[in-house]
Amino acid sequence: MLLDDTKISKAIINTYNEELIEALHSDVAIVGAGPSGLAAAYYLARKGKKVAIFERKLSIGGGMWGGGMMMNKAVFQEDAKEIFDEFNINYKEYDQGYYVANCVECVAALSLKAVQAGARIFNLVSVEDVMTKDDYLAGLVLNWTPVDTAGLHVDPLMVDARFVLDATGHDAVIVNQLVNKMGAVLKTKNGMPEGEKPMWADRGEEQVVANTGEVYPGLYVSGMAANATYGGQRMGPVFGGMLLSGSKVARELLERL
């Protein structure tokens, strides 16, 4: 069979547009395809919820790819072992309570499970603004990342969702966009993002799970975005808390949905 060049293009355009149109209305819109966002997407999608992930970069996986200082190994603790087992990620015990996994396998497993469960991932898509209606975060304002990077004057498109999850890591992008437009509205001590604190792995791993949850009506935070919002410590290349955070936020959202 001879391949038709334009039919290849048509196949890509049609199927992508079908998925993008489906994503205009979601149960949960997740911003950031790092470990907590991917884990949350998997747990939500496997329960039949409509999940769309928007990732501004070409690659997904967030900071997990790089491990510690570009050595692509991820450490996790006993509490997260069950989740790594669920994703069929290989690991070895380095010392009592310390487990080590390959970062590439981790990201590949998280991505594959999330997509196979039914989550849609749209990479190279940036969130340039949020939509609020009656003091509720009702959706996102999207544009192509290259448009944002080049500073082009191109109007965006909008999507709505019953809930939005900010899983954008240290920058807590959605939280900060909301506060920049609305002022002090968060469920933090002063209504504002408190900013992440210095490195303390043990404390940061505890806090990232504790801080995961709803921070504004309709807006949840997970992963490092949760600690950046509530003033938790950073924890470096320890990733158990990321997956535990994704699992926790999915449980809370499933109760709401």
N, C-alpha and C positions, 0 to 999 in steps of 0.2 A: 504494500500500500504506500502510495506517495503521500507525504505530509504536506498539507496546505498551510503556508506561512500565516495567512490571515485568519485561518480557522483556529490556529494556536492562540493568536491574540484574542479572538472572540471568546474562546473557552475561558481564558483568564479573566477577561473583563466581565463576562456574564456571571461566572460563578462567584467572583469576588463581590460584585455588586449585589448579588442575591444575599450573601452573608452580611454585607454592610447594611442593607435595608432591614434585615432581620434584627440587627443590633441597634436599630433606632429606638426600640423599646425593649428594655431588659428588666429582669428581676433585680440583678445586681450588675452595676458597671464597676469594674475594677481598674484602677489606674496604677500601672506599674506591674511588670511581669517578673518581679523578683521572687525569691523563694516563698515569702508569706503570701503574696498575691496568687502565685500558681497553686499553692496548697489550698488556699481558700476556694479558688475556682474549681479545683477537683472535688472537694467535699460538697460544694453547692451543686455542681453540675450532675454529679452522680445521683443526687436526689431529685433530678428532673428540673432543676431551676435554670432559667435562661440567663446565661452569664456571658458578658463580653469583657475582654481585657484590652486595654489600650496602652501600648508601650511606645514611648517616644524614640527609643533607639532601634537600630536594625536588629541587634541581637537581643534575646531575652535571657533572663536569669539574674539580672541585677548584678550585685557585687559578688555573687557566689562563684562565678567563673574564675575569679582571680585568686581564690583562697586567701592565704596570708602572704603578702608581698610577692605576688605572682607565682607562688608555689601552690599548685592547684589541688590542695588537700583541705577538706573541711572537717573540723572537729565538732562533735556533738556529745551530749551527756546522756546519762541513763534515762532521764525522763522522756527523751525524744526517740528512744530506740524503737518503740512500737510503730511510730510513724514512718521511720526509715524502712522498717520491715514491710509495712503496708505498700510502700512504693517499690519494693523489691530492689532496693539499693544495697549493693555490697559494701561491707565495711569490715574493719578489724579492730579488736580491742587493743589499744596502745598501753593502757594502764587501767587500774580499777576505776570504772566510771567514765573513762575517756575513750571515745570511739573516733575512728578516722575513716572518711570516705573520699572517693575521687570526685572532685567538683564537676567535672564534665559529665560523669555518670549521673550525679545528683540533678543537674539542670535538665539533662536529657530525659531522665525518668519523670521528673515533675511535669515537664512540658508534655510528654507523651500521654501520661495519665490524665492530665487536665483536658487535653484535646480529645482523647478517646472517650472521656466522660461526657463530652458535649460542649465544653467551653470554647468560645471563639476568641482567637488572639489576633489583634490588629497591630502589627508593629509599624514603626515609622509614622505613628500618629501621636500628635501632641495635644494636650488639653490646655487651651489658652485662656479659658474662663469657665465659670460655673453658672448654672441657672438656679435661682431660688424663686419659690412661689409660696407666699403666705408663711414665711419663716421656716421653710423646709427646702433642703437641697434636692432639687427636682431633676437635675440633669447636668450635662457637660457640653462645653463648646469646643469643637475639635477642628484641627487643621493638620495638614501634612507637616511632619517635622522639617523637611527641606524648605518649606515656605517660611516657617518660623526661623530657621537657621539663617536663611538668606535675607530676612527682614522684608519680604515681599508684601505688598499691600493686597492680600487676597482674603476675601471674606470667608469665614468658617462655616461649618455645618453644626447642627445641634442634635444631641441624642438625649432621651430621657430614661430614667431608671427609678425603680421603687426605692432602691438604696444605692449609694455610692461608697466604694471602699478606697481610701487613700492608702496605697501600698507603695508609695514612691520613695521610700527610704529616708535618708538623712534630710532631704530637702522638704519633705512633707508638703508637696506642691499644692495639692487641693486645699489643704487646711490654710495655707498662707494666702492662696488666691481668695478664699472666702473671707478671711479676716481683712485683707487689703481692701475689699469692697464693702464689707459690712461692719467693720470695727470689732470690738470685744464681744464675741457671741459664743465662745466655746465653753465647754463644761470643764474648764481648767480653773485654777484658783483666781486668776485675774481676767479670765475670758479670752486670753491671748495665748499663742504658742509659747511655751516656756523655754524651748530650745534644749538640745541634748547636752548632757554633762560629760565630763572627761571619761576616759576608759576605766572600766571596772567590770571585768567579764562576768563574774559571779552575780553581782548586783544587777548589771544590765540584762542578763538573761532572765532573772526573776521579774524585773520591771517590764520587759517587753511583752510578757504575757499579761501581767496585771494591768498594764495601760491599754491593752487592746479592747476596743469597744466603740460605742457611739459617742462622738464628741460634739455633735450638732445634729438636730433632727434630720435624719436621712443620711448623715455622713458618719462612716466608721473609719477607724484607723487601725493598721496592723503593722507588724514588723518595726523597722527603725523609725518609720513615720509616727508610730505611737509614742516612742520614747522622745522623739524630737518635739512632739506636741505637749507631752506632760512633764518634760524635764528629766527623763531617765538617763542613765549612763549609757555610753556606747560599749560594745562588747567585742568588736574585732571579728576574727575569722572563726567564731563559734556559732553554729547555725541551728542548733536544736531549738532555741527560742523562736527563730523565724517560722519554723514549721508548726511549732506549738501555737504560736500566735495565729497563723493561718487557719489551723484547725479550730481554735477557740472562736474566732470571728465568724467562721462558717456556721458553727453551732448557734451562735446568737442570732445570726441572720435567718437561719432556718426556722427558729422560733417565731421571728417576726413575719416570715413569709407564709 
